[in-house]
Amino acid sequence: MEADETRHERVDQEIERLDERLWSIARALHAAPEPANAEHEAVRTLTGELAGAGFTVTRDVAGLPTAFTARHGEGRPCVALLLEYDAVAGLGHASGRNLVAAAGLGAALAARAVAGDERGSILVVGCPAAEPATGKVTLANAGVFDDVDAALVFHPGTHSWTWAPLTARTEVRVIVHGRAAHPTAEPRLGVDAVAALVQTFTAVAALQARLPAGTHVQGIITRGGESTDVVPGVAEARFGLSAPTTAALDELVSGVTACAEGSALATVAKAETDRLGPGCAHFRDNPVLSARFTRHLTARGIHATPPDPGVFPGSSDVGDVSLLVPTIHPFVAILDPGHAERTPEFTAAAASPRARAVLLAAAAALGRTTVDLLAHQALVSQAWDLFSDQCRTEQTRTG
């Protein structure tokens, strides 16, 4: 068997050879940003590169027109490299997914060249709609990850962290039904739905004041009447909820529902609540795999640390994948701390010289980790053993 060091050197050489091509793709995606579920040109570019390298490409996966898979090899172990490529509406690649796509592509091409026809398979998963956090949920529900042993993806950010403490997230819609009436001619006949909805916001604010770190509720009013000459009979709001775990999120949904129902009862109105869409689960890091990636990233000159305690950078549908298979989602900084994603500044950074260096380093670290998994069944077993322990621990806490 070829020595690990030799394989790693060959991955690095492949990434260096692909340097101009990968950066050209990252820049092209950046220059022509496409929103969620409309990433047609990105998919054409990425699948064209993979097909040209001998991967078997399948498009329109799980009924998503901009989802795809590309496979090399057969059987297990199967290592999945996740590609994201949608832009933030109105801001372009303000989450740097042009780099996510190019790095995953580079890792797949390099691992394909180095692994050759060794046992196992490489599965590239094109994941659309990461910004509304629905693409990977749909792919996971469709069974795309059923025979996968490890899922690997990196994300650019403002910190270099070994893993991402991503929270679970969902939305809840609240519809309050009152009774429309003329505000002066017949005020006693009316039940003001907006007033009841405002009471809901007040109750949610009181709830939020005692929530633990990483737990948050943010609401907006989406319907609040049509005229000041009518007591509004219907009012509507949407609340975005996040929590450190999926179980804690379920409790938070119950809390917001109770706020709405109690406020409606107090104002002689009626509240109707429903959970919108699947949302996304919390992220479960696999330390066996993230330690391997971090070591390879260090070899490329970037040093990652554990995340800062109590800091929760957001949510992602990669959380749903991480509850199915051992998964990594490290952050690698393209801007210094103190800056933020989803800003024009971050959009510019995603096409900067620093972004290019991060792209190459992340691609090499992902590629090295992939060939390690294909070469060492013991590493795959260790990742799954830890995954099983984590499942048991979470079940005990929620049971």
C-alpha positions in Angstrom: 0.0 0.0 0.0 1.3 3.5 -0.8 2.5 5.4 2.2 0.2 8.1 3.6 2.8 10.8 3.1 3.2 9.9 -0.6 -0.6 10.0 -1.1 -0.8 13.4 0.6 2.0 14.8 -1.5 0.3 13.6 -4.6 -3.0 15.3 -3.6 -1.1 18.5 -3.0 0.5 18.2 -6.4 -2.9 17.7 -8.1 -4.3 20.7 -6.3 -1.4 22.8 -7.5 -1.9 21.6 -11.0 -5.6 22.5 -10.8 -4.9 25.9 -9.2 -5.7 28.1 -12.1 -8.7 26.1 -13.1 -10.3 26.0 -9.7 -9.7 29.7 -9.2 -11.2 30.5 -12.6 -14.3 28.5 -11.6 -14.6 30.2 -8.3 -14.3 33.6 -9.9 -16.8 32.7 -12.6 -19.4 31.7 -10.0 -18.7 34.9 -8.1 -19.1 37.1 -11.2 -22.5 35.5 -12.1 -24.2 34.7 -8.8 -27.3 32.5 -9.0 -29.9 32.3 -6.2 -31.2 29.1 -4.6 -32.8 26.6 -7.0 -31.7 28.7 -10.0 -28.0 27.7 -10.0 -28.1 26.3 -13.6 -24.8 27.7 -14.9 -23.0 26.6 -11.8 -24.3 23.1 -12.2 -23.3 23.0 -15.9 -19.8 24.1 -15.0 -19.3 21.7 -12.1 -20.9 18.6 -13.7 -18.9 19.3 -16.9 -15.6 19.2 -14.9 -16.6 16.0 -13.1 -17.8 14.2 -16.2 -14.6 15.1 -18.0 -12.7 13.5 -15.1 -14.6 10.2 -15.5 -17.2 10.7 -12.8 -20.7 9.3 -13.5 -23.0 12.3 -13.2 -26.7 12.1 -12.3 -28.8 15.4 -12.6 -32.1 16.5 -11.2 -31.6 14.4 -8.0 -34.5 14.2 -5.6 -36.6 16.3 -7.9 -34.4 19.3 -7.5 -33.4 20.8 -10.9 -30.1 22.1 -9.7 -29.1 19.1 -7.5 -26.7 16.4 -8.8 -24.5 13.6 -7.8 -21.2 12.4 -9.4 -19.7 9.1 -8.5 -16.3 7.4 -9.0 -15.8 3.9 -8.0 -18.2 1.4 -6.3 -19.2 0.3 -2.9 -17.8 1.3 0.5 -16.3 3.1 2.1 -18.0 5.9 0.3 -16.8 9.4 1.0 -19.2 12.3 0.0 -17.9 15.7 -0.9 -20.6 18.3 -0.6 -20.7 21.2 -3.1 -22.7 24.4 -2.4 -23.1 27.1 -5.1 -26.1 29.3 -4.4 -25.7 33.0 -3.8 -27.4 35.3 -1.2 -30.2 37.2 -2.7 -29.2 40.8 -3.4 -25.6 40.3 -2.1 -24.0 37.8 -4.5 -21.7 35.3 -2.9 -21.8 36.8 0.5 -21.5 33.4 2.1 -18.6 32.4 -0.1 -20.2 29.3 -1.7 -18.3 29.9 -4.8 -15.3 28.8 -2.8 -17.2 25.8 -1.2 -18.0 24.6 -4.7 -14.5 25.0 -6.1 -12.8 23.5 -3.1 -15.1 20.4 -3.1 -14.5 20.0 -6.8 -10.8 20.3 -6.4 -10.8 17.7 -3.6 -12.9 15.3 -5.7 -10.6 15.6 -8.8 -7.4 15.3 -6.7 -8.7 12.3 -4.7 -9.9 10.6 -7.9 -6.5 11.0 -9.5 -4.6 9.7 -6.4 -7.0 7.0 -5.3 -7.3 5.5 -8.8 -9.2 2.3 -8.7 -8.8 1.5 -5.0 -11.7 0.0 -3.1 -14.6 2.3 -2.2 -16.1 5.3 -3.9 -16.1 9.1 -4.1 -19.6 10.7 -4.2 -19.8 14.4 -5.1 -23.2 15.8 -4.0 -24.3 19.0 -5.6 -26.4 20.8 -3.0 -28.6 23.6 -4.1 -30.6 26.0 -1.9 -28.2 26.2 1.0 -29.3 29.7 1.8 -32.9 28.8 2.7 -31.5 25.6 4.2 -33.6 23.2 2.2 -31.4 21.5 -0.4 -29.6 19.0 1.8 -32.7 18.2 3.8 -34.4 17.2 0.6 -31.4 15.2 -0.5 -31.1 13.5 2.9 -34.8 12.6 2.9 -34.4 11.1 -0.6 -31.8 8.7 0.6 -28.7 10.3 -1.1 -26.6 9.7 2.0 -27.9 6.2 2.9 -24.7 4.4 1.8 -22.2 7.2 2.7 -19.5 6.7 5.4 -18.3 10.3 5.7 -19.6 13.7 4.4 -17.0 16.4 4.0 -17.5 20.2 3.4 -15.7 23.3 4.4 -17.1 26.9 4.7 -15.4 30.2 4.5 -15.9 32.6 7.4 -14.3 35.1 9.7 -12.7 32.5 12.0 -10.7 29.3 11.3 -12.5 26.8 13.5 -12.2 23.0 13.5 -15.9 22.7 13.5 -19.0 24.9 13.4 -21.5 25.0 16.4 -24.5 25.4 14.0 -27.9 25.6 15.6 -31.2 23.9 14.7 -33.7 26.3 13.0 -37.3 26.4 11.9 -40.1 29.0 11.3 -43.5 29.2 12.9 -46.4 31.0 11.4 -49.0 32.6 13.7 -52.4 33.6 12.4 -54.7 35.5 14.7 -58.4 35.6 14.0 -60.4 38.4 15.6 -63.5 40.1 14.3 -63.6 43.0 11.8 -65.6 46.1 12.7 -65.8 49.8 12.2 -63.5 51.4 14.9 -65.9 54.2 15.8 -69.4 53.2 14.7 -69.3 49.7 16.3 -66.1 49.4 18.3 -67.5 46.9 20.8 -68.3 44.5 18.1 -64.7 44.2 16.9 -61.9 42.0 18.2 -58.6 43.5 17.1 -56.4 40.7 15.6 -53.4 43.1 15.4 -53.6 43.9 19.1 -53.7 40.2 19.9 -50.6 39.7 17.7 -48.8 42.5 19.4 -49.5 40.8 22.7 -47.9 37.7 21.2 -44.7 39.6 20.4 -44.7 40.9 24.0 -45.0 37.4 25.4 -42.3 36.1 23.1 -40.0 39.0 24.2 -40.5 37.9 27.8 -39.8 34.3 26.8 -36.6 35.3 25.0 -35.3 37.1 28.0 -34.8 33.8 29.8 -33.6 31.7 26.9 -30.1 30.1 27.1 -27.2 31.0 24.8 -27.7 29.9 21.2 -31.5 30.1 21.5 -33.3 32.9 19.7 -36.6 34.0 18.3 -37.1 36.7 15.7 -40.5 37.7 14.4 -42.0 39.8 11.7 -45.6 40.9 11.0 -46.6 39.7 7.5 -50.2 40.8 7.6 -51.6 43.6 9.7 -54.8 44.9 8.2 -55.7 46.9 5.1 -57.2 50.1 6.3 -57.3 52.2 9.5 -61.0 52.5 9.0 -61.5 48.8 10.0 -60.6 46.9 13.1 -58.5 44.1 11.5 -60.1 40.8 11.8 -57.0 38.8 10.7 -53.3 39.3 11.5 -50.3 37.2 10.7 -46.7 36.9 11.7 -43.7 34.6 11.1 -41.1 33.7 13.7 -37.7 32.3 13.0 -36.5 30.1 15.9 -33.1 28.6 16.6 -31.7 26.5 19.3 -28.5 24.5 20.0 -30.2 21.1 19.5 -33.1 19.8 17.6 -34.8 18.7 20.9 -34.4 22.2 22.4 -35.9 23.7 19.2 -39.0 21.5 19.6 -39.4 22.9 23.1 -39.0 26.4 21.8 -41.7 25.8 19.2 -44.0 24.8 22.0 -43.1 27.9 24.0 -43.9 30.3 21.1 -47.1 28.4 20.4 -48.1 28.9 24.0 -47.3 32.6 23.8 -49.6 32.9 20.7 -52.5 30.9 22.2 -52.3 32.7 25.6 -52.2 36.1 24.0 -55.2 35.3 21.8 -57.1 34.0 24.8 -56.4 37.1 26.8 -57.8 39.3 24.0 -60.8 37.2 23.1 -59.2 36.2 19.7 -58.1 32.9 18.4 -54.6 31.9 17.4 -53.6 29.3 14.7 -50.0 28.2 14.6 -48.1 25.9 12.2 -44.5 25.0 11.6 -43.2 26.0 8.1 -41.1 23.6 6.2 -38.6 21.0 7.6 -36.2 23.6 8.9 -32.7 22.2 9.7 -31.2 20.2 12.5 -28.3 21.1 14.7 -24.8 20.2 13.5 -23.1 17.2 15.1 -19.3 17.3 14.4 -17.3 14.1 14.1 -14.0 14.8 16.0 -12.3 11.8 14.4 -12.7 13.4 10.9 -12.4 17.0 11.9 -9.1 16.3 13.6 -7.8 14.6 10.5 -9.0 17.6 8.3 -7.4 20.1 10.8 -4.1 18.3 10.7 -4.1 18.5 6.9 -5.1 22.1 7.0 -2.2 22.9 9.3 0.1 21.2 6.8 -1.1 23.8 4.3 -0.2 26.7 6.7 -3.7 27.5 8.2 -4.2 26.8 11.9 -7.7 26.2 13.1 -8.9 26.2 16.7 -12.0 25.0 18.4 -14.9 27.5 18.2 -15.2 30.3 20.8 -17.4 29.2 23.7 -21.0 30.6 23.5 -20.7 31.7 19.9 -23.2 30.3 17.5 -22.7 31.5 13.9 -26.0 30.4 12.5 -27.7 27.3 11.0 -27.3 25.1 8.0 -28.9 22.1 6.4 -25.6 20.3 6.8 -26.9 19.6 10.3 -29.4 17.1 8.8 -26.6 15.2 7.1 -24.5 15.2 10.3 -27.3 13.3 12.1 -27.2 10.6 9.4 -23.4 10.0 8.8 -20.1 11.2 10.2 -19.7 14.8 9.0 -17.3 17.7 9.1 -18.1 21.4 8.5 -15.0 23.5 9.5 -14.7 27.2 9.0 -11.7 28.7 7.3 -11.3 32.5 7.5 -11.2 34.7 4.5 -11.8 37.8 6.6 -10.6 38.6 10.2 -12.9 38.4 13.2 -15.0 41.5 13.7 -16.4 41.2 10.2 -19.5 39.3 9.2 -20.9 37.0 6.5 -23.8 38.2 4.3 -22.3 41.6 3.8 -20.9 43.4 0.8 -17.5 43.2 2.4 -17.7 39.4 2.6 -18.8 39.2 -1.0 -15.7 41.1 -2.0 -13.5 38.9 0.2 -14.8 35.8 -1.6 -12.9 36.9 -4.7 -9.8 38.1 -2.9 -6.2 36.8 -3.0 -6.8 35.4 0.6 -9.8 33.5 -0.7 -7.7 31.9 -3.4 -5.2 30.7 -0.8 -8.0 29.4 1.4 -9.6 27.6 -1.6 -6.4 25.7 -2.4 -5.7 24.9 1.3 -9.2 23.6 1.9 -9.3 21.6 -1.3 -6.0 19.9 -0.4 -7.2 19.2 3.2 -10.5 17.8 1.9 -8.7 15.7 -0.7 -6.2 14.3 1.8 -8.9 13.4 4.2 -10.8 11.6 1.4 -7.8 9.5 0.4 -7.2 8.7 4.0 -10.7 7.3 4.4 -10.5 5.3 1.2 -7.1 3.8 2.3 -7.9 3.1 6.0 -10.9 1.1 7.0 -9.9 1.6 10.7 -10.4 5.4 10.3 -13.8 4.8 8.9 -14.7 2.5 11.8 -13.4 5.0 14.3 -15.6 7.7 12.8 -18.7 5.5 12.9 -17.9 4.3 16.5 -17.8 7.9 17.7 -20.9 8.7 15.7 -22.8 5.8 17.5 -21.6 7.1 20.9 -22.9 10.5 20.1 -26.2 9.2 19.1 -26.6 7.3 22.3 -25.5 10.3 24.4 -28.1 12.5 22.7 -30.8 9.9 23.1 -30.0 9.7 26.8 -30.2 13.5 27.2 -33.6 13.7 25.4 -35.0 10.5 26.8 
